[in-house]
Amino acid sequence: MVTKGLKLRIYPNKQQRRQLAQNFGCVRFVWNQMLAMLNERHENNPKASFLTAYALNHLLPLLKKEHPFLKDAESTSLQVTNQHLIEAFHAFFRKEKGHPKFKAKHAFKQSYTSKFVKGNIQPVGDHGIRLPKLGILRFKTGQRIPETIKQVTLSRTPTGKYFAVLTVEGENQTFPKTGKTIGYDLGIKDLLVGSDVQRQGTCRHDKLLAHKLRVWQRTLARRQRRAKKAIAWDYHQKVPVPRTLADFKNVAKARLQVALIHEKIANQRAYKLHKLTTQLVKTYDRIALENLKTKNLLRNHTLARAIANQAWGELRRQLIYKSAWYGKELKLVNPYKTSQLCSTCGHDDGKKALAIREWTCPQCGTHHDRDVNAAINIKQLAFGR
């Protein structure tokens, strides 16, 4: 059995949308309160032992007494928030991520997670699901929901769409064995360059809608400038009363259009990556992939936009879990000197500028394509010659 995530688009009614917004706020409030408490505790006593999620959960009843509005939130979502906060600190201690930050009210991501407890999450018919505090919500999906659901994550996108991601258990499926092995070098001009000389071309989704995005971004900036200067006059009080940006519908419309364009770009990129990664695990039994540090590469402001569009991290993430699902082997290889070493004799020809795409080994005379040579070296480092 493997654990999978099943994403559904849900359609809450007006009352359910209010409850979701309230729960998003409660989860954010608990995160900020617990984070502030942990920071203050460390400042007062740096040698004190770090608290666990279980210890933080014991503080929730006291927090609910002090702030009664927390009682309206789904109880397990507050416990999961404490767990996520502790996991964020553990990632910080392992130097995998930065220090946990406070969450803003208008953050890009608004979500909370509810755990399955005593049948509180159940599918209802073919297009309904019962969730704690919310009741029955309609959804659309082409898949059948399993009866065993471990947890559900509810989220709202900047475009006003609601989704539920169900963590379910499914049978471990395997693709037929092909006996093929391949190594892949990541690139910008070509997303993947294989050791078999095949190339997976890239698609600049950000450029396809760049003009439309630029127009709406400028429109949004212009409307925001005008809205900040606008003043509504109260004829009864005879004093100027400033309005907020939320009062201007034209600003909200422009902001929605910008969010919709960004969402479409992200959806196009995700669709292509899912098709590509599924095809790779179907075709090859063993895959070696270059493990690039994308964060460091993004410091190159000339190539940062093109690198971000490639979504190498998402490609790696999909290959990792799909290889585990379908019984294939994936190895991540350190790319150190893979483009400098000759894949035939192993000679180190030194560092080369990015403009040099082909070179000839001075020791054995083999003519190399830079990317293909790197892919062969990645394959050899992972699985041997």
C-alpha positions, 0 to 999 in steps of 0.5 A: 500500500502507498499513500497518495494525494487525491486533489478535488475541486470543491464548491462550497456555498456562501456559509461554507466559504465564511467558515473556511475563511474563519478557519484559515484565520484561526490556523494562521493565528495559532501559528503566529502565537506559537511561533512568537511563544517559541521565539520568546522562550528561546530568547529568555532561556537559550538552553531550554529544551525544544518543545514538541508538537504534543506539548504545544497541543496542551497549550491549545485549551488555554489559548481557546479560553483566552481567544474564544473565536478559536472554538469555532475552528476545526480542532484537529486543524489547530493540532496539525498547525502545531505539528507543521510548525515543529517540522518547520523548526526541525528543517531549520535545525537541519539547515534545509530551510530558513527560520519559520516566519510569521504568516500574513493575513493576505498571504498567497497560500491559505489552507488548513489540514484536518485529520481523520478521527472517528469517521469525521471525513466521509465520501457522500455519493459520487460527487459529495464529501462530508467534512468536519464543521463544514458538512457536505461539499460538492466536488468534481473528479474523474476518480472514485474516492477510497473509503479510507481517508487519512486527512484532508487539506482545504485550500483557497487560491488567489483566484477564488477557487477551492480545493481539497487534497485527500491523503488516501491509501492505494494499491502499489501499481507497477509498470512493466519492466523494460530493462532500459537505463538512462541518465539525464542532464538538466538544461535551459534550452532543452529541459532534459538531455539524455545519455541516449542523445534524445532531448526533451525540449522546453516550453517557455510558458511564461513568454506565451502569456507575457504580453497579456500579463504585462498589460494587466500588471500595468493596469493593476499598478495604475488603478492602485495609484489612482485608488490610493489618491481617491477620497470619498467625501462624507457630506454629513460630517463634511470631512474627507473619509479615505477608502481602502483598496478593497473598496475599489472594484476595478482594482479587485478586477485587475488583481484577479486577472493577474492572478488568473494569468499566473495560475494558467502559466502554472497549470500549463507547466504542471500539465507538461511535467506530469505527462513527461515524468509519467512517460519517463517512468514507463519507458525506463527502469533506472533513471539517473538525474542531475541534482542541481541546487536551484536556489544558488543558480537563481542568483544569476539574474541573467538566467533566473527567469528561464531557470525558474520556468524550467521548474527543475525542483518540481520535475525532480519531486515528481520523478521521486514519488512516481518512481516509488509508486511504479517500481522504478529506480531513481538516483540523484547525482551530484553534477560536480564536473560532469560537463568537464570529464570525458565520458570515454576516458575520464580526462578532466578538460577543465571548466568551460564557458556556457557558450562552449557547447561542443569540445574534443577530448585532448587525450582520447580525441573523442568529440563531445556534445557538452550536454550529452557528455554530462548525461553519460557521466551522470548515468555512469556515476549512478549505475556504473559503466 
